[in-house]
Amino acid sequence: MPGKRLTASLRMPAGEAGMVAMVGTVSKPDTHQKLEILSADAQYDLACACGTKQDEGRRRGADGRWIYPVTLPNGGRSVLFKTLVSNACTNDCKYCPLREERDIRRCTLGPEETARVFLDYHRQRKVFGLFLSSGVVGSPDATMDRLTTTARLLRRKHGFRGYIHLKVIPGASPAAIEEAVSLASAVSLNIETPGQVHLAHLSTKKNYLRDIIEPIKLISRLTARGGRFAKVKQTTQFIVGAAGESDAEIVRYMGGLYDRLHMHRVYFSVYQKGMGDASLPAERFGADGEGVPPLRLVGIPSASSGQALPAMNEQGQDALATPFMREHRLYQVDFLLRKYGFKDTDIVFGARGELSLDTDPKEVWAHNHPEFFPVDVNRATKTALLRVPGLGPLTVGQIVQARRAGRIGRLEDIGPAGVRLRKAASYLAF
């Protein structure tokens, strides 16, 4: 169905302030056209879910960008309907292609409109759940009202009991946050940087503690084990390389997010100048879950801010030449913290707080702790076995199962000796 036609006014450049010229008719986008725009802009947020295998990668569905194959934060696999409610935004985040100063086509979906289209896809069994985010329209709470109104319509009017992930807008009030948590299966508020000093390089409008950290802490309390909303998952995302932060700073914050705030999942979105190509190839997870999700680029630097984003981070690494490998290493560290029993204090960094770009972080730890090896494959605990380079949770489970049946005397008793298992052999004793 073609879009409606309307007359629009054009704001003239600053040097001609006060002058408004009337221009010809322009097309008012219909719902399908809005989704084309808004779902494409939703690609910059990874904190809803993440593909991990060859057939799960984030890709455009047959009906549009809003059909989004994913692995959910709880590990399940499905397809989400993913879009922004609006790509209008009053914020000035320098890394973001949607920030206020940029001249892009803006549009907004209404709550009834969003709910109607989602339910149509859900009834056809094309999607499992919904991810809703938005630029900041007016104020954080006004934007949250748009998100929660859509969720409320689905839950209370249409009786939808499935998966809904809502984005929490930085600066939202406690009441707006609690309303979102009460309606959602998962929520996320992007932490963006490790600390206020780094955030100040990216935005003049956000207060790190008030707008980001305190709301994340509130969500943690609301979703705490044994509480009313204990089943709701909380995730977050770092923008990597935009503010000159070190890997050590990011990892230290990750440790706090997991240990003290019980974050369910941390994601990373690499910064690179220039709009990203969503079809870039990416390394995938190996059989033991070690790897990175498909990669995304996040935006372009501010042309009018007077301060360019750094091309060289504080570690001395060329942020434009090595961003994807840096993101890869951070995802590997994330797996060590979540799945392998490592603490943030276990991670080894270079002199300027950088992760090695040449060697994975578990192998770096092993090289720095020769006293820990060799590990006795027949007696070691699961925790000790998970410290062995080349062994992941699946292989460790196979070892535990195999030694119940008898003593393991050689590598082949564990399974086919692939590359990872051969790497592990030099760290094991039989």
Secondary structure as GFF3:
##gff-version 3
##sequence-region A 1 430
A	DSSP	beta_strand	4	11	.	.	.	ID=ss1
A	DSSP	three_ten_helix	14	16	.	.	.	ID=ss2
A	DSSP	beta_strand	20	28	.	.	.	ID=ss3
A	DSSP	alpha_helix	31	41	.	.	.	ID=ss4
A	DSSP	three_ten_helix	42	44	.	.	.	ID=ss5
A	DSSP	beta_strand	67	71	.	.	.	ID=ss6
A	DSSP	beta_strand	77	84	.	.	.	ID=ss7
A	DSSP	alpha_helix	111	123	.	.	.	ID=ss8
A	DSSP	beta_strand	129	133	.	.	.	ID=ss9
A	DSSP	alpha_helix	140	152	.	.	.	ID=ss10
A	DSSP	pi_helix	153	157	.	.	.	ID=ss11
A	DSSP	beta_strand	163	167	.	.	.	ID=ss12
A	DSSP	alpha_helix	174	183	.	.	.	ID=ss13
A	DSSP	beta_strand	186	188	.	.	.	ID=ss14
A	DSSP	alpha_helix	196	202	.	.	.	ID=ss15
A	DSSP	pi_helix	208	213	.	.	.	ID=ss16
A	DSSP	alpha_helix	214	222	.	.	.	ID=ss17
A	DSSP	beta_strand	233	240	.	.	.	ID=ss18
A	DSSP	alpha_helix	247	259	.	.	.	ID=ss19
A	DSSP	beta_strand	265	270	.	.	.	ID=ss20
A	DSSP	alpha_helix	323	339	.	.	.	ID=ss21
A	DSSP	three_ten_helix	344	346	.	.	.	ID=ss22
A	DSSP	alpha_helix	361	367	.	.	.	ID=ss23
A	DSSP	three_ten_helix	370	372	.	.	.	ID=ss24
A	DSSP	beta_strand	375	376	.	.	.	ID=ss25
A	DSSP	alpha_helix	382	385	.	.	.	ID=ss26
A	DSSP	alpha_helix	393	405	.	.	.	ID=ss27
A	DSSP	three_ten_helix	411	413	.	.	.	ID=ss28
A	DSSP	alpha_helix	419	425	.	.	.	ID=ss29
A	DSSP	beta_strand	428	429	.	.	.	ID=ss30
###
